[in-house]
């Protein structure tokens, strides 16, 4: 299964480079334009490049994600792959699996969130490879020694993270329900995939992780590594996405910067701190 996992990881890296390079650098010379959507709202469409059919608000976010994946995510995947190939330890297996989880999150976001374009088959390939790679990665991790890790801080972090994801996104949904209409920034989209992933999957997993860690279950440590790694990269992505939005002239209200950018940045810093502690504890347990 190791060979299969390595092949999948290489294919993910290749497809990610293709997808993100087109997203960042491809231009067809088009210009932004406006139209009225089915809710009667005036929506400005980006009009250029791979995301020419996406909104002016979302296209820079997609470009920011492309930048983060191309220059941070792909190198991290390659490093994780090489480390596991050379050392083949519990920590390297865990690191590679956590990075694959990041790509599962990323590929789900673009496969279901980006307006249809000529890279759709690439998105489907990334989606399938990332999830099969994640399943294989999780299945081959064996944790046979007791990991000594202080859980108080980690549990607090996971609780705050689980709640923060609702604090960041739930107000948007509640306002739309109170007004009896769709989301304020639904624009040309059918739903908001980030809300679905963060509130429906990531947030509950924070609390599942706490339960499994308290029970000393193997899956608890695997989930913790995944949650921390995804948290670090999401924090970086949000910063880069915001910079791209500012570059393309998207007006961002101060409350959005506080509730979204600041929250995810602080959580990313905390996730990095606990990830270092986790991998140190794993290394010490392997070499008592």
Residue, then its C-alpha position, 0 to 999 in steps of 0.5 A: x500500500x505504501x507504493x500506492x500511497x506514494x503514487x497517489x501523492x505524486x499525482x496529487x502534486x502534479x494535478x495541484x500544480x496544473x490547477x493552481x498555475x492556471x488559476x493564478x497565471x492564466x488570463x484571456x484578457x476579459x473584463x469584469x461585468x455585472x448582471x442581476x442574479x435570480x435573487x434580484x441582486x447586482x453581482x459583479x463577475x470577475x470576467x477574466x482567466x480561469x475564474x471568469x465566470x466566478x464573482x469578483x468577491x470569490x475569484x480573488x479568494x480562489x486565486x489566494x487559495x491557488x497561491x497558498x497551495x502552489x507555494x506552500x501546500x505542494x512543497x509540504x506534500x513533497x517534503x512529507x512524501x520524501x520524509x516518509x520514503x526515507x524514514x518510514x516512521x510513525x511521525x512521517x506517516x502521520x505528517x504525510x496523512x495530515x497533508x493529504x487531509x489538507x488536499x482533501x479539504x482543498x479539492x472538495x472546496x474547488x470541486x464543489x465551490x468553483x463555477x464550472x470551467x475547463x479544469x473540472x476533470x482535474x478537480x474531479x481527479x484531485x478530489x478522488x485521489x485526495x480522499x483515497x490517499x487519505x483513507x490509505x494513509x490513515x489505514x497504514x498508521x500504527x501507533x503501538x506505544x503510549x504517547x505522553x501528551x498534556x491534553x488540557x491545552x489541546x482540549x481547550x484549543x479543540x473546543x475553541x476551534x469547534x466553537x469558532x467555526x460556528x462563530x465565524x459562519x453562523x451569523x451569515x446564515x442566521x441573518x439570511x434566515x431572519x431576512x427570508x432570503x439567501x446568503x448576502x454573498x450567494x451571488x452566482x453560487x448555489x451554496x457556500x461550501x466552506x460553511x458546509x465543510x467547516x460547520x458540518x465536518x471540521x467543527x464536529x471532528x474537533x469534539x470527536x477528537x477530544x473524545x478519542x484522545x481522552x479514550x487513548x484511541x489511535x484515531x484520536x492522535x491521527x485526527x489531532x494531527x489532521x486537525x492541527x495541520x489543516x488549521x495551520x494551512x487554513x490560517x495561512x490561506x485566509x491571510x493570502x486570500x484576504x491580500x488577494x481580495x484587497x489587491x483586486x479591490x474587494x471592499x472588506x468590512x472591518x467586522x469581517x476582518x475581525x471575525x474571520x481573518x483574525x480568528x483563523x490567524x490566531x487559531x493557526x498560530x495555536x495549531x502550529x504550537x500544538x503540532x510541534x508538541x504532538x510530533x515531539x511527543x510521538x518522537x519521544x514515545x518511539x525512542x523512550 
